[in-house]
């Protein structure tokens, strides 16, 4: 009986030890999980619970990017986000993409300060997305403005005639097949498309007039499609100041009481940035630019292929 009692005590003692180690293991897992979350928060520019600014960088061709709009809307609703630095280096892009991003910036600017810092180029749709900001900064050499809309449609009907290829096209109405790549644009089709371009242009002018607090008639005088340097744009009222991001931070400190040393967190998506992921959703014309970029380099590809051809539909893009 004494031996059985000793065995029972040993088993109870062993069970207590196992329970203790299990509890310690669970605590260690919880602590490790909290540590990982804390490190990820620090990796985004400081503890997310602290007040901070966000910086959205828009470069290259602007397309319709719902994720970027969602990021802006989420930052607008975040009580710890005190303002937005919008860094632009873009020749423009699709009208739809520019409009969506413009509206997202405008929603943000309605509740929190937005400053724009222009790089080498912020033209066409690149300028469109800047106009809701409280203050726009550019360098003397920045190319901006180029307010206007472009609609291109290639016509290979002459080439098809030379090689003896005929294309039968059945349409439900005379304007349904306009524009067409396989036949010239008709007079009625040209008038119809010019009306579309004119309406999109009116929308662009309205955005600039509202964002820059300018008379729409004055905007139309400036909106003949030409780009302006930063030094030219300043007296015209298209920008507010020649300066850098540091100048923008100083302005926020003096005008909006946002400390110049407040942390800045990049506002960017956290998904996979691989080439395949980025190009799976592109149009056929954009894939041409992407493929040339792989073979010859991005800069060479952009020079070989006109920027307007990298987008489908109406575009607002400066083409040097």
Secondary structure, 3 states (H helix, E strand, C coil): CHHHHHHHHHHHHHHHHHHHHHHHHHHHHHHHHHHHHHHHHHHCCCCCCCCEEEEEEEECCECCCHHHHHHHHHHHHCCCEEEEEEEEEECEEEHHHHHHHHHHHHHHHCCCEEEEEEEEEEECHHHHCCCCCCEEEECCCCEEECCCCECCCCCCHHHHHHHCCCCCCCCCCCCCCCCECCECCCHHHHHHHHHHHHHHHHHHHHHHHHHHCCCHHHHHHHCCCCEEEHHHHHHHCCCCEECCHHHHHHHHHHHHCCCCCCCEEECCCCCCCCHHHHHCCCCHHHHHHHHHHHHHCHHHHHHHCCHHHHCCCCEEECCC
